[in-house]
Amino acid sequence: MIKIKLYELDKHRNECTFRPYLYAQNVLKEIGIEFTTGDSYDFAWIAQASFLNKRVSLEQSVTDGLEYLETITGDYMLIDGQDSTSLIGSYEVLKESNALLLLKSSLLKDRSLYKQGWNLGRYYWGEGDYSLSDFDEYSDRIVLSGTNWLMTHWAGINVQWYDVNRPRKYDVSAMFQYPSVESLEHGYKQNEFYDINRKQCIDVINNLKCNVAKLENGVRVSQQEYYDRMFNSKIIVAPYGYGEMAPRDLEAAMFGCVLIKPDMSYIDTIPNVFESNKTYVSCKHDFSDLEEKIEMILLNYEDYYEMINAARAKFVEQMNPSNLAVHLHKVFSKLSMVKS
């Protein structure tokens, strides 16, 4: 039996990261993996809230993270459960620490892209200054975690499927925030890149001739109103935020709505429910074809019931704890090669 200690499980971001593993813990025990918060363990898992602090400079975050890791005894791994392809902050700690691995929720399929520069490390925010020129030197220690934000959301709610064939008040739900409030990441205003990306989407939404549910100037509504508007829409548009995945992706399937979001084919993540034109409708990253996609769906809406059902089936298949067990078995099987 491999015993893994989950450090600082009670911290909010850590709890979100560890939640899918605890959701699958009964199945994981069957393959010899057990979790503990005690002092007797084989490996320690340290999630990002313990070693990464976006509220300070990158340099300070790395310094503080390394000091924290010096208090850890025995073998340990880092887990970056943030829903983004960015490695900013966690990569630097991996390089300078004794961590065996960095488990990451999502990565770029083309790993060579990390050596190019992106805004705050996020490929979908366009060219920028943050690049990992030495990525190849450390890439064998960076692996997928087998979980992501969608699995975290799945494990934390009561998933239920609502009737697809029902009347809807709205044609399109665009219940996402724009403009956003100021948000800093290591001293940089990440909301500026966030808004640039989303403005392209909202400009299309504002010109639609159909019935659209949206926020006014980014002002939030009550949670009940937020869900009511999505539930009563035929289509849910889900642009990227600070990461590519969001609860709306699962909620679209639950509510029986067609999901439209920018193409996800460049992402490497487990579990993965995104199959373009099978489980969701992909659009271009600049949303130049969004209006065309919306019109096509509305003209043939009943033809998309099959896509909604396929999305639901994909969620059930991909969120099965046995998939996480298989993935972790592979990770630990290869660990001896990393340690040697």
Secondary structure, 3 states (H helix, E strand, C coil): CEEEEECCCCCHHHHHHHHHHHHCHHHHHHCCEEEECCCCCCEEEEEHHHHCCCCCCHHHHHHHHHHHHCCCCCCEEEEECCCCCCCCCHHHHHHHCCCCCEEECEEECCHHHHHCCEHHHCHHHCECCECCCCHHHHHHHEEECCCCHHHHHHHHCCCCCCCCCCCCCEEEEECCCCCCCCCEECCEEHHHHHHHHHHHHHHHHHCCCCCEEECCCCCCCCHHHHHHHHHCEEEEECCCCCCCCCHHHHHHHHHCCEEEEECCCCEEECCCCCCECCCEEEECCCCCCHHHHHHHHHHCHHHHHHHHHHHHHHHHHHCCHHHHHHHHHHHHHHHHHHHC
